[in-house]
Structure formats: C-alpha cells, structure tokens
C-alpha cells in the first residue's frame, strides 16, 4: 500500500490544480486496460458506490452514451454501509466494481484480499498521490472531499449567535443542542471528520475534544449529506457535513453559509476498484476505464475542487476557497485505515446514544 505524505500531496495536487495534469515523465503505457473497449460492448455489471444520488445520474450519462448496451446496476448507500456490505459479502461477492467510495475503505478491503489489481486505461494521467503505487493498481482515486460546516445564518441570527469558524468554536457552550453531524460508523464524511480531528490533535486530545463536542451534539445522522440538509431547512442551525452538499444547499437558495474550519478539514479520496471474484467481467474493466476518462473527470470537477486528473482550463467550483489544497489537514490515509476499527469501536461506546435510529 502507498504511504501518503501530505507535503508531496500538496505539491502534486497544486500542480494539477493550477496547470492540469498530463502524462508524467517515465510513466509506462497501460498494459492492463481492457482490450474489449467498443461501443458494441454488452453485458451487465453491479456497481457499489457512495457517490451522491444526484451526482450518479449526471456522471453516468457519458458511460451510457458510449456503452448503451451495458446494463449498470447501481447499489448506493453511505460509505460505512457500503463498506460493511462489501465486507459481509467477502466470501460471496456481489459487486463487480466499487466506484467513488472512500480510499480508506478500499485500503481495508485490500487488507482483506478482496481487490483484484487492475490499472485502467489512462491511469498514467492520474496524480501519483491519487492511486495505489503497485502495478497493477488495487485502487484509483477520482476526487477528494472534505469536512465543511453548513450554518443557517437566519437561525443563528434569531439566537443572536455568531457563525462558528473553527472546531474550537463548535464546543462553545452557546451551541449546545444546535449541532448535528454524521455517525462515522455509517458515513464516510463522519469518519473523515473524526480521522482529521484525531490526526490534527493526537489521540488523547482528540477524544477529549470529541467528548466536548458530544455535549453540544443534538443528533448523529447516518448520512453525510443529512446534516447540511437539516441546517438548510433550519431543523438544526449547524450541520457538520462536506463541501459539495453544503454548497449545493446554499445554491438552492437556503440561508446557508459554508464554513471550512480554520484549523483545516479532514478529508478522504473517492476511489474505484475491481472486486476479486471468480469471474471478472470485461464490462467491469470498461467501467473502470471510463471512470477516470476525460468526459467524466470534467463532470467530477463540476462538484469537487480537487480531482485526480485536472483538466486544462477547468474552473474552481463555486463556493470553494481560491486554493482548496491548503484547506486539507496533514493526513495519513493508511494510518486512518489501520485505525478504523479501533476508532469506530471507541466512538460507539462513547457517543452512540445520540445516534439516530437506523
């Protein structure tokens, strides 16, 4: 597995963000790409994903246009639920492909021997920090998403409260009962936020901080999007969520201000992988080829400021800071994957009493 080092990540992605990403010197031609690429391809594949429902339909348009006779069965849920489902099906895998699911989850699957190595067509264009270092690659990233806070400005004005700008602001007593965030056991956004806090503060200080945050928490949701939606509707004034969904709620006209914590955002990479099973369908490889192609990469970039293959002339999505790379905290994804079970177990013991029913 690849060791993630933040300074290198920032360097590589800054170059990609500012100038676009072409084939790197010394990169080798892809030898693992499917040889059956053709608009005449047909068949049926099952794709597990944690991408947002409204993203999936738009993203798939270019695949359906290119491969109209390939039936794609989408199984969509929150990251934690998708990860648990894949692990439960280890001995009888149902998915052919995992698409747009947290790299930390895919690292867990790799540790369990559940991924089939495959380097999709065009992988040489993917920034090195967005893909597995082995050949063939076990996983390939498409974008990064980060912690953001959706704040209903009207609701806070009614209470004569300031907008929280940092993690430390969120634990102030005036926000008691006004905050919602995702349960990290079911939501990738919840987990990346907790991972970010743990690696930002260290384990001892991290748990002490989460204890304080828990005192202010109204409820933990099972969806990473739901806190932003709840804040937008005014059900709760403050929702810890992620950038895309918070910005989307604001663009719909909700009185929401999108805040990226001043200390930095936790983050993860949405990534793809081929599931190891007795029959590897050629259509699954075609799907993974398409999933990092220019057509869909442009669509990813409409929603995410950081993508794995930056396109020339791409503009920063509305609602993001000028340089989103600087917002990401220093984070080791391998460490986050290795600590996943311990962190989730401890979190459940401490805080599950405020989690919404499943």
N, C-alpha and C positions, 0 to 999 in steps of 0.2 A: 504494500500500500504506500501511497505517496505521502511524505511528510509535508504538511502545509506550513510555510513560513510567511507571515504577514508582510514583512518588508518586500519580499520578492513578489508576493501577490499584488501589493500596491503598485510596484514598479511595472509589472507586466500589464496589469489592467489599466493603469494610467495611460500607457502607450496605446492599448487597444481603444480606450475611451476617446483619446484625443485624435488619433490618426488612423484608426482602422487596423485590422489585423490581417496580414497576408501569410503566405507560407514561410515558415521560419527557416533560416539557413540550416542546411544539413538535414532537414526533415526528409523522411523516406516516403516514397509513393505508397499509397494504401494498397495492401495486398489482401486485406481481409474483407473488403467490400463485396457486397453481393454481386454475382455475375448474372443475375436474372432481372436486372433493372429494365423495366419495359412498361409502357402504358398498357400492355396486354396482360399484365400480371393479374392473377385472380386468386381467390382463396379467402380465408377467414382467420383473424388473429384476435386475441384478447389482450387488452392493454390496461394495466393498472396505473392510476395516476392520482396525484394530489393537487393537480392544477385546478384553478377556479373554474366553475361551470361555464361562466360567460367567456372565459378565455378559450376553452377547449373547442367550442363550435367555430370560432374565428380561425384558430390555428389549423384545424383540420381541413379547412376549405382547399388549401393548396394540395394537400395529400389526395383528397377526393377527386380533384381535377386531374391529377397526374395518374392516379390508380383507381379509376371509377369502379372497377370490378373486384376490388379488395374490400371485404367487409371488416370493419373495425368495431369490435365490441369494447366499449369503454366501461371500466369499473372505477368509479370516482368516489373518494372519501378523503377525510383529513389524513395527514401524514402518519400519525400514530396508529390510526385504524388500518390504513393500507399496509403499514409495516407489520403490524400484528397479524393481519390476514395472510400476508406472504409467509411469515414465519410458521404460522399454523399449517400452511399447505406445503411445507418443506418436502415431505415425503410423497406428495401427490400434487405437484404444481399445476395450477390452473391458468396462470398468466403466461403469455409468451414474452411480453415486454413490460418493463417499468418505464414510465415516461414522466418527467417533471416531478420527481419525488426527492426528498432531501438526500444529499450526498452522505450525510451521517447515517441515514437508514440503509443506504446501499453498502456502506462500509460494514455495517452489521451483517447484512446478507452475504457479503463477500467472506467475512469471517466464518460463516456457516457453510461455505462452499456451495452457495445457491446461484451464483452468477456464472454465465458462460462468457469467456473472453471474446470480444468482437470489436474491432476498430472500424467504425463506419466510414463510408466514403466521405472525404472532406475533413477527417479528423486532424490533418496537419494544419488546418486553419484555426483550430481551437487553441486558445491560450493555454500554455502548459499547466497553469495552476487550476484549470477547469477540467482536468481529465486525469485518469489513472496513468501512472508512469510506465506501467507494464505494457508489453506488446504480445498478444492483443490486449486492449484495454478492457478492464472489467466494468468501468462506468465512464460516462462522458457528460459533462455539465452543459447546461444551456443558458442559465442566468443565475443571479444571486438576488435573494430578498432579505429584508432587514426589519428589525424592530422599529415601529413608529407608534406614536400615541395620537389617537383621534380625540379631539377635545371639542365638545359642544360649547361654543362661546356664549350663546344665549343662556344656557342653563347655568353656567358659571357666573354670568353677569347677575342673574336673579339672586344668586347666593353671595354676591359681592366678593368672589374669589378670583385670584389671578390664575392665569394659564400655567400649568406645570411645565417646566422646560427641561427637567432632568430627572434621573432616577431618584435622587435625593429629595426633590420636591414631592414626589409621589408618596413618600412616607410621612409627610407632614400631617399633623392631626386634623387639620381642617378638611382633608379629603376623605375622612373616614366614611366608609359605606358608599362612596361615589365612583369607585373604580371597578372595572371588570377586565379580565384577561383570560387567555386560553389555558386550559389544562395541558401541561406538557406531555402527559401520557397519551393524549389523543390528538394533539395539534403540534405540527412541526413549528409553527410560529411560537407557540408557548415554549417548546423545548429550546429553540434557538435563543429566545429571550433569556431563559434560565441559564443556558450554557454561557451566554455572553456575560451575565452578571457574575457567574462563578469564575470565569477566566479573567474578568476585569478586577474582581475584588479578592480572589482566592476563596478556598472552600469555607474556612471558618467565618470570615467576614461576609461571604456570600449568603450563607444560611442565616446569619444574624440579620442581614438586610431583608431577606425574604420573610423572616418572622415579622418584621415591622410592616412590610408591605401587606402581609396577610391580615394584619389588624385593620387595614384600610379597605380590604377587598370586599366587595359585595357578593360576587359570584365568579367562579371559574367556568368558562364555557368549553364545549368540546369542538369548537370550530375557531380557527384563527381569524376568520372574517367577521364572526358574530360580534366581538367587542366593538369594532368600528361601526357596524350597522346599529348596534344599540346606542352608541354615542350619537350617531347621526339622527336617530329618532328621538333622542332626549330621554330614553329609558334610564340610562345612566350617563352622567356627563363626560366620563373619561374612559376610553377603551384602549387598552394596550393591544395593538394588532400589528399590521405590517404596512409598508409604504403603499403598495398598489391599491389595496382595498380602502385604506383611509383616504387616499387621493380620489378614488372613484366616488366615494360617498360625497366628498366635497364638490366634485364636478357635477353631481346630480342636483346640487342646489342646497344641500344640507348646511346648516350653520357650523361647519366643522373647520377647525384649524388643525393642520397636520404638523405634529412636532416630532423631530428626530432628537433623541436625548443628547444633551450636551456632552455627556461622558463617552458617547459613541453607541452604536447599535449592534446588538447581537445579529448574527446573520448565518445563512447556510446557502448552499448551492442546489438549485433544482437540476436534477441529473437523470440520465437514462441508462438502462442496462438491459441485457438479454438474459432471460431466466434459463437456467440449466434444466433441461428435461430430455427425455428420450428422443423426442422428435423436435428438431429446430426447424421451424418453418422458414422458407426463403422470404416470405412476406414480412416476417418479423425483422429480418435484416434490412429489407427495403424500408420499413418504417423507421428504423434507427438511422439509416442513411438520410432519409427525408428530414428527420427531426433535428438535424444540425445544418440543413441546407440554407442557402441564402433567402429563399422565399419565406420560410417560417421564422428564420432568425430576425428578419425585419419586423415580423409580427410580434415576436417576443419583445423587441426593443420599443414597441409602442407602449408596453406596460412596465418594463423594467429598465432602470437606468444603466444597469451593469449586465451585459450579455457576454457569452463566451467567444463569439465571433463578431466583432464590431464591424459594422458596415460603413463604407465611405459615405460621408455626408449625412449620417444619422444625427438626429437632433435629440437633445435630452428630453425625456418625457416630462410633461407638465407636473409641477408640484415638487420636483426634486431640487436639491442644492446644486450649485454650479459644479462641484466636484464630489460626487457621491462616494468615491473611494475613501475619502478622508473621514467619512462618517462611520466606516466599519471599524470595530474594535479589533485588537490583535486576538486571533482565534486559531487554535489548532483543531481542525476537524477530526483528525484521528483520535486525539485525546477525548474529544466530545463523544465520539462513537464508542470508545472503550469504556467511558464512564456512564454511558446511557442508562444501563440497568440500575446501577447504584443510585444515581441521581433521581431517577423516577421512583424507585422504591422509597427513598427518604422523603421525597416530595409528597408522595401519597400518605405516608404516616403522619406528616406534619399538617397537611393542608386540605386533604380530600373532603373534609366535612363541608366545605363551601363549594364543592363542585356540583354543577347542575346534574340532574338525573340523566342517565343515558337513554 
